[in-house]
Amino acid sequence: MIWLTWRQFRGAATLMAALIVLLAAILLLTGPQLAADYAGGVGSCVRGEECELFYDRFFQDYQIPFLAGTLVVLILPGLVGLFWGAPLITRELEAGTHLLVWNQSITRTRWLAIKLGFTGLVATAAAGLSGLAVTWWSGPLDQSAPEGFALMDPLVFSARGIAPLGYAAFAFALGVTVGMFVRRTLAAMAFTLAVFAAVQIAVPLLVRPYLIPPVTATFELGRQNIDGLHMSRDGDFALGIESVIPGHTGSWVLSSELLDPSGRVIGTSGEPVPIPVSTTSGPCSQSGAGPQGGEGCMVEVNRLGYRQQATYQPLERFWPLQWIETGLYALLTLGLTWLSFWWIRRRLS
């Protein structure tokens, strides 16, 4: 049975191995230079503004390979479920070859166990190794990435650490299970892709933010978390809040709101909100424009009691969230595997 499974699977396995070797070679050749450029740039910058400029330039220089590596790891689990999981049983059912095997003293359970174990382990290992390799290579970029590309950002998080291993195992088991129910290869592939995509969208939005209770705290307003000081044509003063938390770089911000002195929410990120501050005299007057005037105006706004309230998952929770989410996908994989064995013994003929 192992030999037969290998004969059926060796073409796809060889292609996958070649792609993994190619990816590893590219990462190994470029990774040391990437790390050296990052270390040299960080070591040469003295002030905070200089380091911020370096981070921006550094990420822009490597943005295309950063996005390419992230995309490869993101789509690999889906391809595993689509091209390895879904056809694994359906092509045998369509051709009727499963009946020949079952009549050769091979039980249904053993037949499925070897197919699932052999192919599934290879598929899961391939996705896991790719994720860990890209995580190692992109370490310097993850430390300098701007908002939207940070390590805790939903898309980047899904392409780092051990999470791709869980995604691949789930996608493979999903494809096999769907194939048993649908019994047609193309239909099974389409249904597997739809369900896997829906789960991958739902988990970051509805599940991951609450795997560990998020932190909610208030912060003073400053350059990091304010989207500029706005002055309308009528002379009214307004400010907008950012989805950035002072002193917590790299956090995954779930919500960012502006509170008035009474603690009431008066605005959310990206929404300029009028503030009752004098614009004719004092630190927020139009004559006080400029860096020093802006800083003085922020001091005045903080003195009045305006604050940012943010709900977030700090960067320090990256690995705990990785382990918990991977465990969740492992439970889903075990459930689908059990369903496959139950179905093949009771329903499949």
C-alpha positions in Angstrom: 0.0 0.0 0.0 2.8 2.4 0.8 4.5 1.6 -2.5 1.3 2.1 -4.4 0.6 5.4 -2.7 4.1 6.6 -3.5 3.7 5.6 -7.2 0.5 7.6 -7.4 2.0 10.6 -5.5 5.6 10.7 -6.6 5.1 13.2 -9.5 3.4 15.8 -7.3 5.9 15.2 -4.5 8.9 15.6 -6.8 7.5 18.9 -8.1 6.8 20.2 -4.6 10.3 19.2 -3.4 11.9 21.0 -6.4 9.9 24.2 -5.6 10.8 24.0 -1.9 14.5 23.6 -2.7 14.3 26.5 -5.1 12.7 28.7 -2.5 15.2 27.6 0.2 18.1 28.4 -2.2 16.8 31.9 -2.9 16.2 32.6 0.8 19.7 31.3 1.8 21.4 33.3 -0.8 19.7 36.6 -0.1 19.0 36.3 3.7 22.5 37.0 5.0 22.8 40.2 2.9 19.3 41.3 4.0 20.3 40.8 7.7 23.6 42.7 7.2 21.9 45.7 5.5 19.4 45.9 8.4 22.1 45.6 11.1 24.3 48.2 9.4 21.4 50.7 9.0 20.2 50.3 12.5 23.7 50.7 13.9 24.3 53.9 11.9 21.2 55.8 12.8 21.4 58.0 15.9 18.1 59.8 16.4 14.6 58.4 16.2 13.7 60.3 13.0 16.8 58.9 11.3 15.8 55.4 12.2 12.3 55.9 10.9 13.6 57.1 7.6 16.0 54.1 7.4 13.1 51.7 8.2 11.0 53.3 5.4 13.9 53.1 2.8 14.9 49.6 3.9 11.3 48.2 3.5 10.8 49.9 0.2 14.0 48.3 -1.2 12.9 44.8 -0.3 9.1 45.2 -0.5 8.7 43.1 -3.7 10.5 40.0 -2.4 8.8 40.5 1.0 5.4 40.4 -0.7 6.3 37.5 -2.9 7.5 35.4 -0.1 4.4 36.2 2.0 2.2 35.3 -1.0 3.9 32.0 -1.6 3.3 30.9 2.0 -0.3 32.2 2.0 -1.4 30.3 -1.1 0.6 27.0 -0.5 -1.9 25.5 2.0 -4.8 26.2 -0.4 -2.9 24.5 -3.2 -2.3 21.5 -1.0 -6.0 21.1 -0.3 -7.0 21.9 -3.9 -4.5 19.6 -5.8 -3.5 17.0 -3.2 -6.4 16.6 -0.9 -9.5 16.9 -3.1 -8.3 14.5 -5.9 -6.8 11.9 -3.5 -9.9 9.9 -3.1 -12.2 11.2 -5.8 -10.0 10.1 -8.7 -10.0 6.5 -7.1 -13.8 6.7 -6.8 -14.3 7.9 -10.4 -12.0 5.3 -11.8 -13.3 2.5 -9.5 -9.7 1.5 -8.5 -10.7 1.6 -4.8 -12.8 -1.6 -5.2 -9.8 -3.4 -6.7 -7.6 -2.5 -3.7 -10.3 -3.4 -1.2 -10.6 -6.9 -2.8 -6.9 -7.5 -2.3 -7.1 -8.1 1.5 -6.6 -4.4 2.1 -9.2 -3.0 4.5 -10.8 0.3 3.9 -9.4 1.8 7.1 -5.8 0.7 6.2 -6.2 2.0 2.6 -7.4 5.4 3.9 -4.9 5.6 6.8 -1.9 5.1 4.5 -3.1 7.6 1.9 -3.9 10.2 4.5 -0.8 9.6 6.6 1.8 9.4 3.8 0.4 12.2 1.6 -0.8 14.4 4.4 2.5 14.4 6.3 4.4 15.3 3.2 2.0 18.1 2.3 2.0 19.5 5.9 5.7 19.4 6.2 6.2 21.2 2.9 3.9 24.1 4.0 5.5 24.2 7.5 9.1 24.3 6.2 8.1 27.1 3.7 6.5 29.1 6.5 9.5 28.8 8.8 12.0 29.6 6.1 10.2 32.7 5.0 9.8 33.7 8.7 13.6 33.4 9.2 14.4 35.4 6.0 11.9 38.2 6.6 12.8 38.8 10.2 14.6 42.2 9.6 11.7 43.3 7.3 9.1 42.3 9.9 10.9 44.6 12.4 10.8 47.6 10.0 7.5 47.0 8.2 5.0 49.9 8.2 1.4 49.8 9.3 -0.5 47.1 7.2 2.6 44.9 6.8 3.6 44.4 10.4 4.2 41.0 11.9 0.8 40.9 13.7 -1.1 42.1 10.7 -3.7 39.4 9.7 -2.2 38.6 6.3 1.4 38.6 7.4 0.6 36.7 10.6 -0.9 33.9 8.5 2.3 33.6 6.5 4.7 33.4 9.5 5.7 30.9 12.1 4.0 27.5 12.4 0.5 28.6 11.4 1.0 27.5 7.7 1.5 24.0 9.0 -1.9 24.0 10.6 -3.5 25.6 7.5 -2.0 22.9 5.2 -3.1 20.0 7.4 -6.6 21.4 7.6 -6.8 22.1 3.8 -5.6 18.6 3.0 -8.1 16.9 5.4 -10.9 19.2 4.1 -10.1 18.3 0.5 -10.1 14.5 1.3 -13.4 14.8 3.3 -15.1 16.9 0.6 -14.0 14.4 -2.0 -15.6 11.5 -0.2 -18.9 13.3 -0.1 -18.9 14.9 -3.5 -17.2 12.0 -5.4 -16.3 14.2 -8.4 -12.9 15.7 -8.7 -13.6 19.1 -10.2 -16.6 19.7 -7.9 -14.6 18.6 -4.9 -11.8 21.0 -5.8 -14.2 23.9 -6.2 -16.0 23.2 -2.9 -12.7 22.8 -1.1 -11.4 26.1 -2.3 -14.6 27.9 -1.4 -14.7 26.5 2.2 -11.0 26.9 2.8 -11.1 30.5 1.6 -14.1 31.2 3.8 -12.4 29.8 6.9 -9.2 31.7 6.2 -11.2 35.0 6.0 -13.4 34.2 9.0 -10.7 33.2 11.5 -8.6 36.4 11.4 -11.8 38.5 11.6 -13.9 36.6 14.1 -11.7 34.2 16.0 -8.1 35.3 16.2 -8.7 38.6 17.9 -10.2 36.8 20.9 -8.1 33.7 21.2 -6.4 35.7 24.0 -8.5 38.5 25.5 -7.3 41.7 23.9 -5.9 44.6 25.9 -7.8 47.8 26.2 -6.0 51.0 27.4 -6.0 54.7 27.0 -3.0 56.8 25.8 -2.0 60.4 25.6 -2.2 62.1 22.2 1.0 62.8 20.3 2.7 62.6 17.0 2.5 58.8 16.8 -1.2 58.3 17.2 -2.6 61.5 15.8 -3.4 62.0 12.0 -2.4 65.6 12.0 -3.9 68.8 13.3 -6.7 70.0 11.0 -8.0 73.5 10.6 -11.3 74.0 8.7 -12.1 77.0 6.5 -14.3 78.3 9.3 -11.3 78.3 11.7 -12.5 75.3 13.7 -9.9 72.9 15.1 -10.1 69.2 14.5 -7.8 66.2 14.9 -8.0 62.6 13.7 -6.8 59.5 15.5 -4.5 56.8 14.0 -4.5 53.0 14.4 -1.1 53.3 16.1 -0.3 52.9 19.8 2.5 54.9 21.4 5.1 52.7 22.9 3.6 49.5 21.5 5.1 49.3 18.0 4.0 46.3 16.0 0.8 45.7 17.9 -2.3 44.5 16.1 -4.8 47.3 16.7 -8.3 46.1 16.7 -9.9 49.5 17.4 -8.7 53.0 18.0 -11.1 55.7 19.3 -10.9 59.3 20.5 -12.3 60.0 23.9 -13.5 63.3 25.2 -12.7 64.5 28.8 -15.8 62.6 30.1 -14.7 59.3 28.6 -17.2 59.3 25.8 -16.2 58.1 22.3 -16.3 61.0 19.8 -14.4 59.6 16.9 -12.6 56.6 15.4 -9.4 56.2 13.4 -9.3 58.2 10.1 -12.2 60.5 11.1 -11.3 64.1 12.0 -13.2 65.3 15.0 -13.9 68.9 16.0 -12.2 69.9 19.3 -13.4 72.9 21.3 -10.1 74.6 21.4 -9.5 78.3 20.7 -7.9 78.9 17.3 -7.6 82.7 17.7 -5.3 82.7 20.6 -3.2 80.2 22.6 -1.1 77.2 21.4 -3.7 76.1 18.9 -4.1 79.4 17.1 -3.3 79.7 13.4 -0.4 82.0 14.3 1.1 79.1 16.3 1.5 76.9 13.2 4.7 74.9 12.8 6.4 72.1 14.7 6.6 73.9 18.1 3.1 75.3 17.8 1.8 71.8 16.9 3.5 70.3 20.0 2.1 73.0 22.2 -1.3 72.4 20.8 -1.1 68.7 21.6 -0.1 69.5 25.1 -3.2 71.7 25.4 -5.5 69.0 24.0 -4.0 66.5 26.5 -4.4 69.0 29.3 -8.1 69.2 28.5 -8.4 65.5 28.9 -8.7 64.1 25.4 -7.3 60.6 25.0 -6.9 57.7 22.6 -8.6 54.4 23.6 -7.2 51.4 21.8 -8.0 47.7 21.9 -5.1 45.6 20.7 -3.1 42.4 20.7 0.5 43.3 21.6 3.5 42.0 19.6 4.6 39.8 22.5 1.6 37.6 21.9 2.7 36.6 18.4 3.9 33.1 19.4 1.2 32.3 21.9 -1.4 33.2 19.2 0.5 31.1 16.7 0.4 28.0 18.9 -3.2 28.5 19.9 -4.4 29.0 16.3 -2.3 26.1 15.0 -3.9 23.9 17.7 -7.4 25.1 16.6 -6.7 24.0 13.1 -5.2 20.7 14.4 -8.5 20.0 16.1 -10.4 20.8 12.9 -8.1 18.5 11.0 -8.7 15.7 13.5 -12.4 16.2 13.3 -12.3 16.0 9.5 -10.1 12.9 9.6 -12.5 11.1 12.0 -15.4 12.0 9.7 -13.5 10.5 6.7 -12.8 7.2 8.5 -16.4 7.0 9.7 -17.8 7.8 6.2 -15.6 5.2 4.5 -16.6 2.4 6.9 -20.3 3.2 7.0 -21.3 5.0 3.8 -18.7 4.7 1.0 -19.0 1.7 -1.4 
